[in-house]
Structures are given as structure tokens and as C-alpha cells.
Amino acid sequence: MRVIDEIRYDMNYLKSHTLQPKRFKILKVAILGGFVLGYYFLFGGLATLTFCSAFVLLSLAVHLTYRIRTNRWTTSWLDFVVVEEDGALKTRRIGKFYYSAILSNVLLSLAISLLLT
């Protein structure tokens, strides 16, 4: 049950954070969906499944690294900045380190999927 509680905690945080505008959260889903669909038509199901698996695992590693280093989103680390406003902890927008890691995950996942299939 502890793992499920931690997943719920992170899901609630991801839904409520202000690190990105809400429209950007929606846009990311649309871009990822379009990319996966295009990848499927270009390279087939196995390559797409391999890409998605690699990307999810690598992104999970980034997520867990940030989660651990920020002490469950309460401490500043790299481009994740936590400030106290009106007696409550608030987070600022994330930046170049996070997005560089995600871009690296995409490129590495592309390479893995194309080399293994």
C-alpha cells in the first residue's frame, strides 16, 4: 500500500503544481500522442513499443531523481526552486536542466528503439 500512497501523492502534486501553465500540460499530451502515432506509422508497432518503454523508464528515472533530491517537492534542487510565500511552500517554474533531461530521454529512446528493432 505504501507504493500506491506515494503514487497518489505524486499524481496529486503533478495535477496541482504551477511549474508549467495548464495549457502546456495539455499541449505536451497532444504532442506526445501525435509523435507516438507518427512513429508507429513510420517504424511499426515494435519500434513504437520499444520507444515508449524506454521513454517511460528514463522519464521515471528523471522523476524519481527530482523527487528524491527535492525531498518530495519541498526543497530546491537544480532548476526546481521552492520558496516560502504567505507561510506556504510554493514552487517556481522548472527550466533548462529538466527539459534537457527530457530531450535526452527522447533522443536516447529513439536510438534504443531504432537499434533494437
N, C-alpha and C positions, 0 to 999 in steps of 0.2 A: 504493500500500500504506500510506502514511503516514496517510491519512484513515481507513482501516479500523482501523489500530492505535489511533488516537485514539478512534474509536467504541467499540472493545473496552475501552479504558481507562475511558471514561466509563460504559459498561454495568457493568463490574466495580465501579466506585465506587458507582453507583446501587443495585446489588444489596446491597452490603456496608455502606453508610452507616447511621448511627444517628440521622439527623436527624429521622426520624419512626418511630413504632413500626411493626413489621411489619404489624399488623392494619390500620393506617391506609393502608399501601401497597395492601393488598388491597381495602380499602373504597373507595379512590379509583378503582380499576379498575371495581368494581361500579357505583359512582355514575356514572362517565363512560359506561359501557356502557348503563346504563338511560336516561341522559339522551339519548344518541345515538339509541337505539331510539324513545323517546318523540318526539324531534324529527322523526325520519323519518315516524312516523305522523301527526304534526300538519302538517308542512310539505312532505313529499315528499323524494324522493331528491336532487334537485339542490340544494335548500337545505341538506340534511344534508351532502352532499359539500362544498359551499361553506363551511359552518360548520367542518367537520373540517379542511379545508385551511387555512383562516385560523387556526384554533386551533393547529394543529401548527406553522405558520410563526411565529406570535407566541410560542409557548412555546419554540421553538428559539432565538428571539432572546433570551428571558429566560435560557435555559440557557447559551447562549454568552456572554452578558454576565457572568453569575455565574462561569462557568468562566475567562474571561479576567481578571476583576477579582480572583479569588481565587487566581490563578496555579496553575491545575489543582487547586483544592480544598486549598491549603496555606497560604493567607493569609486573615486575617479581612477581611471587607468587608460593610458594612451589617449585616444580621441574620445573616450567616454568620460564626460565631465559631469560630476554631481555637485550641486550647490544647495545651500540651505536658504530657502525663501519663505518668509512668514512661518517659521518654525517647522517647515516640512522639507524633506529632501526632494529636489527636482533635478531632472536630467536635461542636459543640453543636447543639441544635435550631434550625431556621430559624424565622422569625417573620413579623411584620407586613408587611415590605417584599415578601418573596417571595409571600406569599399575596395581597397586594393586587395584585401584578403578574398573578398567575394569574386572579384575579377580573376584572381589567381585560381580560385576554385573552378570557375567556368573553363578557363584555359586548360588546366590540368585534367578536368573531366573530359573535355573534348579530346585531348591527347590519349587518355586512357581508353576511351570508347573507340577511337579510331584504330588504335594499336591492337586492342584485344579482339576486335571483330573483323 
